[in-house]
């Protein structure tokens, strides 16, 4: 049984239980604070990267310093704002028209060591991947 099939069955069970009790419920989403540790360009795509992230923590006292969890596992992740940056796209993240970007500026990857919020998602084959919730930056020299 694939992860996608298991997820479908689980959601169906939740829906049946919700209908039985007639109580509105919200399915919890397990967000993770992560740190970007590497990025590699996705072949054939314009300004899209496959990221490696590790689970992060926040210090318990002021100044609440972020860091990596002890023995933090690594996860593969994609940026939500880069998903529309395909090989034939005319816009970057959230509709920035490529032709309107001033000379010397360009869409950039999420810098390494940046802390990001990630949410789990599923690929077509049922395997998992994290999605980074962010806005793609445009950078350059005036």
GIQUI-V482751 format. One record per backbone hydrogen bond with DSSP energy under -1.0 kcal/mol. NH is the residue of the N-H (numbers start at 1). CO is the residue of the C=O. E is the energy in kcal/mol with one decimal. If there is no record, write none. Layout:
# GIQUI-V482751
nh-><NH | NH>
co-><CO | CO>
e-><E | E>
This chain:
# GIQUI-V482751
nh-><6 | 7 | 8 | 9 | 10 | 11 | 12 | 13 | 14 | 15 | 16 | 17 | 18 | 19 | 20 | 21 | 22 | 31 | 32 | 34 | 35 | 36 | 37 | 38 | 40 | 42 | 45 | 50 | 51 | 52 | 53 | 54 | 56 | 57 | 59 | 64 | 67 | 69 | 72 | 75 | 77 | 78 | 80 | 82 | 83 | 85 | 86 | 92 | 95 | 96 | 98 | 100 | 101 | 105 | 106 | 108 | 113 | 114 | 116 | 118 | 119 | 121 | 123 | 126 | 129 | 130 | 131 | 132 | 133 | 139 | 141>
co-><2 | 3 | 4 | 5 | 6 | 7 | 8 | 9 | 10 | 11 | 12 | 13 | 14 | 15 | 16 | 17 | 18 | 29 | 118 | 116 | 54 | 114 | 52 | 52 | 50 | 48 | 42 | 40 | 77 | 38 | 75 | 35 | 33 | 67 | 65 | 61 | 57 | 55 | 69 | 53 | 51 | 130 | 132 | 79 | 80 | 82 | 84 | 96 | 92 | 92 | 90 | 97 | 98 | 102 | 139 | 137 | 36 | 111 | 34 | 32 | 131 | 129 | 127 | 123 | 121 | 76 | 119 | 78 | 117 | 106 | 104>
e-><-2.3 | -2.5 | -2.3 | -2.4 | -2.6 | -2.8 | -2.3 | -2.3 | -2.4 | -2.8 | -2.5 | -2.3 | -2.7 | -2.5 | -2.3 | -2.1 | -1.6 | -1.8 | -2.5 | -3.1 | -2.5 | -2.7 | -3.2 | -1.4 | -2.1 | -2.6 | -1.8 | -2.9 | -2.9 | -2.5 | -2.6 | -2.0 | -3.3 | -3.2 | -1.9 | -3.2 | -1.9 | -2.2 | -1.6 | -2.7 | -2.3 | -2.2 | -2.7 | -1.0 | -1.1 | -1.9 | -1.9 | -2.9 | -1.1 | -1.7 | -2.3 | -1.6 | -1.6 | -1.9 | -2.4 | -2.4 | -3.3 | -1.3 | -2.9 | -3.1 | -2.1 | -2.5 | -3.0 | -2.3 | -2.1 | -2.2 | -2.9 | -3.3 | -2.8 | -2.7 | -1.0>
